[in-house]
Amino acid sequence: MNLIDKIKSVFKKREADAPPGEPAARVTTPPKNRVKEALIGGIVLGLICAAAWMSWRWWNSQHKIAAPVSVAQAPAKPILAPPVPAPVAAPSAASGVETAQPIAASPSAPEHKESGQEMEAAASNPVQERDIPPRAKPQATANRQKHHKAAPLAAPDTENMEPGDEGAAIPVPEGSVDKQVKPLSLQQQADNEFRRASGLMQQGRADEALSGYEAALQLDAGHEAARQALAVMLLQSNRNADAERVLQDGLKLNIKHSGFAMLLARIQLDRDASWSALLTLQKTLPYAERQADYRAFVAALLQRLSRHKEAVVHYQAAVQLSPNSSVWWMGLGISLKALQRNEEARVAFKRALELHTLNTDLQTFVTQQLKGL
């Protein structure tokens, strides 16, 4: 029965129930526009009901699926692997029995037995095997295979095995790497030789110490401590030519080493090679300008070669860096006097006496120089 029939029945009922004295309500067919509105309203109402029913079905289906998924994603209880059987040790070769192989786990061996509580929990668990994500199964299989995998056995040393060591087979873990000692570098070997030679020197074994220093330089020619110790020992043994050669080789490797330059210049000065000594010092001078003793040594060589003007420059630099050296003040006074700069020479000589560090002979010499000005 459609909506129009319902309306007609309502009006007929009213006509039948009306009192006798009153005119009956006239049932008339509603206009066309009202019929159209009624039809549209019915269609809209039906669509609303259908949408509500479909929404209820969708919500109910989602509500039912959510519970198994959340349970399936929960971490599964770890499966304990069965205990790996202990490896059977190989008896000694003398017994004539063949070496036993490790017992591997049978692939058809059943998994560990679950307890009664675990079986009940599994029975009551709504999650079936089909609900488990497909990626979880290979992982569980890999874990079981990892637990069942037996470690390989190391080959027993049957030749050196002592009585009672038949069960001493030790399993070798996989991926083990043999650690090898890294060989020492030449510099490290030279350091070891230098320390050994220094110890021999302290024990008074000079010849062995000398050989040790030479061995250190053969391993590492740039070992400056060994070169300096060797040069000093050669000088003490009156082997000045060998010491000079050792120091010259050192300066070829490192021209900045002022200690080598000063020691070589002293050796050259002892054999009256003043020009050679001065050239040696001048090569290293750019790297030793802030060393007072180096500047004073250069000034003394220049003064010995009668190059007083240059000597004054280096003496002045030396006393500025170290003003408490009376010998350098005396040398400055000598070069100033040679240049006839008497007033400056008098100040330098007085300063040398005021420091009271000159020996008796030098004090007498400075006093005579003051009287002559």
MOCOR-V706090 format. One line per field, one symbol per residue. phi: phi as a letter, one per 30 degrees, with the letter a starting at -180 (. if undefined). psi: psi as a letter, one per 40 degrees, with the letter a starting at -180 (. if undefined). Layout:
phi: ???
psi: ???
This chain:
phi: .ddddddddddddddddddddcdddddbddedddddddddddddddddddddddddddddddddddddddddddddddcddddddddddddddddicdddcddddddddddddddddddddddddddcddddeddddddddddddddddcddcddddddcdcdjcdccdcdcddidcddcdddddddddddddddddddddddicddddddddddddddbddddddddddddddddcicddddddddddddddbddddddddddddddddcicddddddddddceecbdccdddddddddddddcicddddedddddddddbdccddddddddddddddicddddddddddddddhcdddddddddddddddd
psi: haddddddddddddddeiideiiihhhihiidddddddddddddddddddddddddddddddddddddddddeihihhhhiihhiiihihiiddeeiihiihhihhdehiiihiiddddddddehehiddehideddddddddddddehiiiiihigddehihefdffhhhhiieihhhihhiiidddddddddddddddddeegddddddddddddddhdegdddddddddddddefgddddddddddddddgeegdddddddddddddffgddddddddddeddefdehdddddddddddddefgddddddddddddddgefhdddddddddddddefgdddddddddddddefeiidddddddddddde.
